[in-house]
Amino acid sequence: MHKKFVYFGTPYVASDTLAILIGRGYVPALVITSPDAPKGRGLTLTPSETNALAVSHNIPVLTPEKITPEIVEEIKMYGAEYGICVAYGKILPQKLIEVFPLGILNIHYSLLPKYRGASPVEAALLNDEMVTGVTIQKMVRALDAGDILAQKEVAIEAVETTKDLRPRLVTIGAELLANTLPSFENGTATFTPQDASQFTHCGKIDKSEGQLDLAGNAKTNWAKYRAYAESPGTYFFAEKNGKQLRVKIITASLSKSGEFTPDRIVPEGKKEMNYADFMRGQ
C-alpha cells in the first residue's frame, strides 16, 4: 500500500504526469487544481486538464482561487503524508507545506540549481544548451531551492522546440518520480542540498519577447523560435500595401549556412501560408 498524497497541478504538463503516476499505482487522495477557465472561441468555462483526468478516475478535486487557511484545513482532513506539485500555477504557502509530514515533492524541468523559476525549458533553448534535465526536489519557501531527491540529464536535439522537448521532459520526469517514490515513502531516500552559489534564474515570459527582427541575428531568431514555439509564439512585422502586418511564425528553419527563414506563417487577418508565397505578394 502506498502512502496517501495530495496532487497539485493544472495544465497538460501536470495531467500527463498524473496519468503516468496513476498507471504506476500512485493514485492521489485529493487533487488541487486551478478553477475552471474560459477557453475556445466561445470562452466557455472549462476544467483544467488535471481536473478532467481526476474526475475520470473518481478522485476528489478542489479548485480554490487562493490557498486560504480554510482550504488548508480542508486539505488536512484527507490525512495525506505528502504532496506532489507539478505546474500548479500558484505559490504554496509555508503553512500548507507544513501540513504534510513528509513534505511536498516538486518536478522541475532543469538541472537545478540551474534555471530556477517559471521558464526553465524556454531558458535552456534560448541559451542554446545541448543538455538539460529533470529534478525532483523537496519544496521549501524559497523558489525552487529545495533539496534534490533525484536528477536526470536529457540531451536536447538540435532542432527541438518547446513543443517537442517539454513533453519528453514531462514523461521522463514522471517516470523518475515514480521510480523514486518507493524509497521516499519508506524513508530510505537521500536528499542533496543545492549549491546556491551556482543558481541561475528564469522568469515569466512576456508576449512581446516573441517578436523577431528577420534582419537581425539569425542564431538569436532561431533560439527564440525554438524557445517560444509553444508559448507565446514568435512573430515579425512586415509592410504590405503600405500597412504594417503582424505575421505569426508557425514553423521555421536554420540553414547549414546559418540563415534563419520562416517556413509556414499566418499573416494578420489571413490564413496560414508559405513564407515564400507571402514574400512574393501572393
DAWOFEN-V104668 format. One record per pair of residues at least 12 apart in sequence whose C-alpha atoms are under 10 Angstrom apart, sorted by the first residue. I is the first residue (numbers start at 1). J is the second residue. D is the distance in whole Angstrom. If there is no record, write none. Layout:
BEGIN
((I:J:D) (I:J:D))
END
This chain:
BEGIN
((1:25:9) (1:26:10) (2:25:8) (2:26:7) (2:27:9) (2:28:10) (2:181:9) (2:182:8) (2:185:8) (2:186:10) (3:26:9) (3:27:10) (3:28:9) (3:29:10) (3:79:10) (3:80:7) (3:81:6) (3:82:8) (3:181:10) (3:182:10) (3:185:7) (3:186:9) (4:26:9) (4:27:8) (4:28:7) (4:29:6) (4:30:9) (4:78:8) (4:79:7) (4:80:5) (4:81:6) (4:82:7) (4:83:9) (4:185:10) (5:26:9) (5:27:8) (5:28:5) (5:29:6) (5:30:7) (5:31:9) (5:78:9) (5:79:8) (5:80:5) (5:81:6) (5:82:5) (5:83:5) (5:84:7) (5:100:9) (5:102:10) (5:103:10) (5:104:9) (6:27:9) (6:28:5) (6:29:6) (6:30:5) (6:31:6) (6:32:7) (6:61:10) (6:75:8) (6:76:10) (6:78:8) (6:79:9) (6:80:6) (6:81:8) (6:82:7) (6:83:5) (6:84:6) (6:85:9) (6:100:9) (6:104:9) (7:27:9) (7:28:6) (7:29:8) (7:30:6) (7:31:5) (7:32:6) (7:33:8) (7:50:10) (7:54:10) (7:61:10) (7:82:9) (7:83:6) (7:84:5) (7:85:6) (7:86:8) (7:88:9) (7:104:9) (7:105:10) (8:28:10) (8:30:9) (8:31:6) (8:32:5) (8:33:6) (8:34:9) (8:50:9) (8:61:10) (8:62:10) (8:83:7) (8:84:6) (8:85:5) (8:86:6) (8:87:8) (8:88:5) (8:89:9) (8:90:9) (8:92:10) (8:104:10) (8:106:9) (9:31:8) (9:32:7) (9:33:5) (9:34:8) (9:48:9) (9:49:9) (9:50:6) (9:51:9) (9:84:8) (9:85:6) (9:86:5) (9:87:5) (9:88:4) (9:89:7) (9:90:9) (10:31:10) (10:32:8) (10:33:5) (10:34:6) (10:35:9) (10:47:9) (10:48:6) (10:49:6) (10:50:5) (10:51:7) (10:52:10) (10:63:10) (10:85:10) (10:86:8) (10:87:6) (10:88:5) (10:89:7) (10:90:10) (11:33:9) (11:34:9) (11:47:10) (11:48:6) (11:49:6) (11:50:6) (11:51:9) (11:86:9) (11:87:7) (11:88:8) (11:89:9) (12:48:8) (12:49:6) (12:50:7) (12:53:10) (12:86:10) (12:87:9) (12:167:9) (12:170:9) (13:49:9) (13:50:9) (13:86:7) (13:87:7) (13:88:9) (13:166:8) (13:167:7) (13:169:9) (13:170:6) (13:171:9) (13:174:10) (14:33:9) (14:48:10) (14:49:8) (14:50:6) (14:51:10) (14:85:8) (14:86:5) (14:87:6) (14:88:7) (14:107:10) (14:170:8) (14:174:9) (15:48:9) (15:49:6) (15:50:4) (15:51:8) (15:52:9) (15:53:7) (15:54:8) (15:86:9) (15:87:10) (15:170:10) (16:49:9) (16:50:8) (16:53:9) (16:167:9) (16:170:7) (16:171:8) (16:174:8) (17:50:9) (17:86:8) (17:107:10) (17:167:10) (17:170:6) (17:171:7) (17:172:9) (17:173:8) (17:174:5) (17:175:8) (17:177:9) (17:178:10) (18:31:10) (18:50:8) (18:53:8) (18:54:9) (18:84:10) (18:86:9) (18:174:8) (19:50:9) (19:53:8) (19:54:9) (19:57:10) (19:171:10) (19:174:9) (20:170:10) (20:171:8) (20:173:10) (20:174:6) (20:175:7) (20:177:10) (20:178:8) (21:174:7) (21:175:8) (21:177:8) (21:178:6) (21:179:10) (22:54:10) (22:57:9) (22:178:10) (23:178:10) (24:174:10) (24:175:9) (24:178:7) (24:179:9) (25:178:9) (26:178:8) (26:181:9) (27:54:9) (27:57:9) (27:59:8) (28:54:9) (28:59:7) (28:60:9) (28:80:9) (28:82:10) (28:83:9) (28:84:9) (29:59:7) (29:60:7) (29:61:9) (29:75:10) (29:78:7) (29:79:9) (29:80:7) (29:83:10) (30:54:9) (30:58:10) (30:59:6) (30:60:5) (30:61:6) (30:62:8) (30:75:8) (30:78:7) (30:80:9) (30:83:10) (31:50:8) (31:51:7) (31:53:10) (31:54:7) (31:55:9) (31:59:7) (31:60:6) (31:61:5) (31:62:6) (31:63:9) (31:75:10) (31:83:10) (31:84:10) (31:85:10) (32:50:9) (32:51:8) (32:54:10) (32:60:9) (32:61:6) (32:62:5) (32:63:6) (32:64:8) (32:67:10) (32:75:9) (32:85:9) (32:88:8) (33:47:9) (33:48:7) (33:49:9) (33:50:7) (33:51:6) (33:54:10) (33:61:7) (33:62:6) (33:63:5) (33:64:7) (33:65:9) (33:87:10) (33:88:7) (33:89:9) (33:90:9) (34:47:8) (34:48:7) (34:49:10) (34:50:9) (34:51:8) (34:62:8) (34:63:5) (34:64:6) (34:65:7) (34:66:9) (34:88:7) (34:89:8) (34:90:8) (35:47:7) (35:48:7) (35:51:9) (35:62:8) (35:63:5) (35:64:6) (35:65:6) (35:66:10) (36:48:6) (36:49:10) (36:51:9) (36:63:8) (36:64:10) (36:65:10) (47:63:9) (48:63:10) (50:88:10) (51:63:8) (62:74:9) (62:75:9) (65:90:9) (66:90:8) (66:91:9) (66:92:10) (67:90:9) (67:91:9) (67:92:7) (67:93:8) (67:95:10) (67:96:8) (68:93:9) (68:95:10) (68:96:9) (69:93:10) (69:95:8) (69:96:9) (71:96:9) (72:93:9) (72:95:8) (72:96:6) (72:97:10) (72:99:8) (73:96:9) (73:99:9) (75:96:9) (75:99:8) (75:100:10) (76:96:9) (76:99:7) (76:100:8) (79:99:9) (79:100:8) (79:101:10) (80:99:8) (80:100:7) (80:101:8) (80:102:9) (81:99:8) (81:100:5) (81:101:5) (81:102:6) (81:103:8) (81:104:9) (81:185:9) (82:97:9) (82:98:10) (82:99:8) (82:100:5) (82:101:6) (82:102:5) (82:103:5) (82:104:6) (82:105:8) (82:184:10) (82:185:9) (83:96:10) (83:97:8) (83:99:9) (83:100:7) (83:101:9) (83:102:8) (83:103:6) (83:104:4) (83:105:6) (83:106:9) (83:138:10) (83:139:10) (84:103:9) (84:104:5) (84:105:5) (84:106:6) (84:107:8) (84:136:10) (84:138:9) (84:139:9) (84:177:10) (85:104:7) (85:105:6) (85:106:5) (85:107:7) (85:108:10) (85:138:10) (85:139:9) (86:105:9) (86:106:6) (86:107:6) (86:108:8) (86:170:10) (86:174:10) (87:106:9) (87:107:8) (87:108:9) (87:118:9) (88:106:10) (89:118:9) (91:141:9) (91:143:9) (92:104:10) (92:139:9) (92:140:9) (92:141:8) (93:140:9) (93:141:7) (94:139:10) (94:140:8) (94:141:6) (94:142:10) (95:141:10) (97:138:10) (97:139:8) (97:140:8) (97:141:9) (98:140:10) (102:138:9) (102:184:9) (102:185:8) (102:187:9) (103:138:7) (103:139:7) (103:140:9) (104:137:9) (104:138:6) (104:139:6) (104:140:8) (104:146:10) (105:136:7) (105:137:6) (105:138:5) (105:139:6) (105:140:10) (105:146:9) (105:147:10) (105:148:10) (105:149:9) (105:177:9) (105:181:10) (105:184:10) (106:135:8) (106:136:6) (106:137:5) (106:138:6) (106:139:6) (106:140:10) (106:144:9) (106:146:9) (106:148:10) (106:149:10) (106:177:9) (107:134:7) (107:135:6) (107:136:5) (107:137:7) (107:138:9) (107:139:10) (107:144:10) (107:150:10) (107:151:10) (107:169:10) (107:170:9) (107:173:7) (107:174:8) (107:176:9) (107:177:8) (108:120:8) (108:121:10) (108:133:9) (108:134:6) (108:135:5) (108:136:6) (108:137:7) (108:144:8) (108:151:10) (108:169:9) (108:170:9) (108:173:8) (109:121:6) (109:122:10) (109:124:10) (109:132:8) (109:133:6) (109:134:5) (109:135:6) (109:136:9) (109:151:10) (109:152:10) (109:166:8) (109:169:7) (109:170:8) (109:172:10) (109:173:8) (110:123:9) (110:124:8) (110:131:9) (110:132:6) (110:133:5) (110:134:5) (110:135:6) (110:136:10) (110:151:9) (110:152:9) (110:153:9) (110:154:9) (110:169:9) (111:131:9) (111:132:6) (111:133:5) (111:134:6) (111:135:6) (111:136:9) (111:148:10) (111:150:10) (111:151:7) (111:152:8) (111:153:7) (111:154:9) (111:199:10) (112:132:10) (112:133:9) (112:134:8) (112:135:6) (112:136:9) (112:137:9) (112:144:8) (112:145:8) (112:146:9) (112:147:10) (112:148:8) (112:151:8) (112:194:7) (112:195:9) (112:196:10) (112:198:9) (112:199:7) (112:200:9) (113:135:9) (113:144:8) (113:145:7) (113:146:9) (113:147:10) (113:148:9) (113:193:10) (113:194:6) (113:195:7) (113:196:7) (113:197:9) (113:198:6) (113:199:4) (113:200:7) (113:201:9) (114:132:9) (114:133:10) (114:144:10) (114:194:10) (114:195:10) (114:196:10) (114:198:7) (114:199:5) (114:200:5) (114:201:7) (114:202:9) (115:132:10) (115:144:9) (115:198:10) (115:199:7) (115:200:5) (115:201:5) (115:202:5) (115:203:9) (116:143:7) (116:144:6) (116:145:8) (116:199:7) (116:200:6) (116:201:5) (116:202:6) (116:203:8) (117:143:7) (117:144:7) (117:145:10) (117:200:9) (117:201:6) (117:202:5) (117:203:6) (117:204:8) (118:143:10) (118:144:10) (118:201:9) (118:202:6) (118:203:5) (118:204:5) (118:205:8) (119:201:9) (119:202:6) (119:203:6) (119:204:6) (119:205:7) (119:227:10) (120:132:9) (120:133:10) (120:134:10) (120:166:10) (120:200:10) (120:201:8) (120:202:6) (120:203:9) (120:204:10) (120:227:10) (121:133:9) (121:161:9) (121:162:7) (121:165:8) (121:166:7) (121:169:9) (121:202:10) (121:227:7) (121:228:10) (122:161:9) (122:162:7) (122:165:10) (122:166:9) (122:202:9) (122:203:10) (122:204:10) (122:205:9) (122:223:9) (122:224:8) (122:226:8) (122:227:4) (122:228:7) (122:229:9) (122:230:9) (122:231:9) (123:201:9) (123:202:6) (123:203:9) (123:205:10) (123:223:10) (123:224:10) (123:227:7) (123:228:10) (124:156:9) (124:162:10) (124:202:10) (124:223:9) (124:227:8) (125:156:8) (125:158:10) (125:159:10) (125:160:9) (125:161:8) (125:162:8) (125:165:9) (125:222:9) (125:223:6) (125:224:8) (125:225:9) (125:226:6) (125:227:5) (125:228:9) (126:219:10) (126:220:8) (126:221:9) (126:222:9) (126:223:5) (126:224:6) (126:225:9) (126:226:8) (126:227:6) (126:228:9) (127:220:9) (127:223:7) (127:224:9) (127:227:9) (128:156:9) (128:158:9) (128:219:9) (128:220:9) (128:222:10) (128:223:7) (128:224:10) (128:226:10) (128:227:9) (129:155:9) (129:156:7) (129:157:10) (129:158:9) (130:154:9) (130:155:6) (130:156:5) (130:157:7) (130:158:8) (131:153:7) (131:154:6) (131:155:4) (131:156:5) (131:157:9) (132:152:9) (132:153:6) (132:154:5) (132:155:6) (132:156:7) (132:165:10) (132:169:9) (133:151:7) (133:152:5) (133:153:4) (133:154:5) (133:155:8) (133:156:9) (133:169:7) (133:172:9) (133:173:9) (134:150:8) (134:151:6) (134:152:5) (134:153:7) (134:154:8) (134:169:7) (134:170:8) (134:172:7) (134:173:6) (134:174:9) (134:176:8) (134:177:10) (135:147:10) (135:148:7) (135:149:8) (135:150:6) (135:151:4) (135:152:7) (135:153:9) (135:173:7) (135:176:9) (135:177:9) (136:148:6) (136:149:5) (136:150:5) (136:151:6) (136:152:9) (136:173:8) (136:174:10) (136:176:8) (136:177:7) (136:180:9) (136:191:10) (137:149:5) (137:150:7) (137:151:9) (137:177:10) (137:191:8) (137:192:9) (137:193:9) (137:194:9) (138:191:8) (138:192:10) (138:193:10) (143:201:10) (144:194:10) (144:199:10) (144:201:10) (145:193:9) (145:194:7) (145:195:9) (145:196:8) (145:199:9) (146:191:9) (146:192:9) (146:193:7) (146:194:7) (147:190:9) (147:191:6) (147:192:5) (147:193:4) (147:194:6) (147:195:10) (148:190:8) (148:191:5) (148:192:5) (148:193:6) (148:194:7) (149:177:9) (149:180:8) (149:181:10) (149:183:10) (149:184:8) (149:189:7) (149:190:6) (149:191:5) (149:192:7) (149:193:9) (150:173:10) (150:176:8) (150:177:8) (150:179:10) (150:180:7) (150:189:9) (150:190:9) (150:191:8) (150:192:9) (151:173:9) (151:176:8) (151:177:10) (152:169:10) (152:172:8) (152:173:8) (152:176:8) (153:169:10) (153:172:10) (154:168:9) (154:169:8) (154:172:9) (158:226:10) (159:222:9) (159:223:10) (159:226:8) (159:253:8) (159:254:9) (160:226:7) (160:227:9) (160:229:10) (161:222:10) (161:223:9) (161:224:9) (161:225:8) (161:226:4) (161:227:6) (161:228:8) (161:229:6) (161:230:8) (162:225:9) (162:226:6) (162:227:6) (162:228:7) (162:229:6) (162:230:6) (162:231:8) (163:226:8) (163:227:9) (163:228:9) (163:229:6) (163:230:5) (163:231:9) (164:226:9) (164:229:9) (164:230:9) (165:226:10) (165:227:10) (166:230:9) (205:228:9) (205:231:9) (205:232:8) (206:231:10) (206:232:8) (207:228:9) (207:231:8) (207:232:5) (207:233:8) (207:234:9) (207:235:10) (208:232:8) (208:233:10) (208:234:9) (208:235:9) (209:224:8) (209:228:9) (209:232:8) (209:233:9) (209:234:8) (209:235:10) (210:224:7) (210:225:8) (210:227:9) (210:228:7) (210:229:9) (210:231:9) (210:232:6) (210:233:6) (210:234:4) (210:235:6) (210:236:8) (210:248:10) (210:249:10) (211:224:9) (211:225:9) (211:232:10) (211:233:9) (211:234:6) (211:235:5) (211:236:6) (211:237:8) (211:246:9) (211:247:10) (211:248:9) (211:249:10) (212:224:8) (212:225:8) (212:234:7) (212:235:6) (212:236:5) (212:237:8) (212:249:10) (213:235:9) (213:236:6) (213:237:8) (214:235:10) (214:236:7) (214:237:9) (214:238:10) (214:259:10) (214:260:8) (214:261:8) (214:262:9) (215:260:9) (216:260:10) (217:258:10) (217:259:9) (217:260:9) (218:254:8) (218:255:10) (218:258:7) (218:259:6) (218:260:5) (218:261:9) (219:254:8) (219:258:7) (219:259:8) (219:260:7) (220:260:9) (221:234:9) (221:252:10) (221:253:10) (221:254:9) (221:259:10) (221:260:7) (221:261:9) (221:262:10) (222:252:8) (222:253:7) (222:254:7) (222:258:10) (222:259:9) (222:260:6) (222:261:9) (222:262:10) (223:254:10) (225:249:8) (225:250:9) (225:251:8) (225:252:7) (225:253:9) (225:260:10) (225:262:9) (226:251:9) (226:252:9) (226:253:10) (229:249:9) (229:250:8) (229:251:8) (229:252:10) (230:250:10) (233:248:7) (233:249:7) (233:250:8) (234:247:9) (234:248:6) (234:249:6) (234:250:8) (234:251:10) (235:247:5) (235:248:4) (235:249:5) (235:250:9) (235:262:10) (235:265:9) (235:266:9) (235:267:9) (236:248:7) (236:249:8) (236:262:10) (236:265:10) (236:267:9) (237:267:9) (237:268:10) (238:267:9) (238:278:10) (238:279:9) (240:278:10) (240:279:9) (240:281:8) (241:281:10) (244:268:9) (245:267:7) (245:268:6) (245:269:9) (246:266:9) (246:267:6) (246:268:5) (246:269:9) (247:265:7) (247:266:6) (247:267:4) (247:268:6) (247:269:9) (247:270:9) (247:272:10) (247:275:10) (247:278:10) (248:262:9) (248:264:9) (248:265:6) (248:266:5) (248:267:6) (248:268:8) (248:272:9) (249:261:10) (249:262:6) (249:263:8) (249:264:6) (249:265:5) (249:266:7) (249:267:9) (249:272:9) (249:275:9) (250:262:8) (250:263:7) (250:264:5) (250:265:5) (250:266:7) (250:272:8) (250:273:9) (250:274:10) (250:275:10) (251:263:5) (251:264:5) (251:265:7) (251:274:10) (251:275:10) (252:264:7) (252:265:9) (252:275:9) (261:275:8) (261:276:9) (262:274:8) (262:275:6) (262:276:9) (263:275:5) (263:276:8) (263:277:10) (264:276:9) (264:277:10) (264:278:10) (265:278:8) (266:278:9))
END
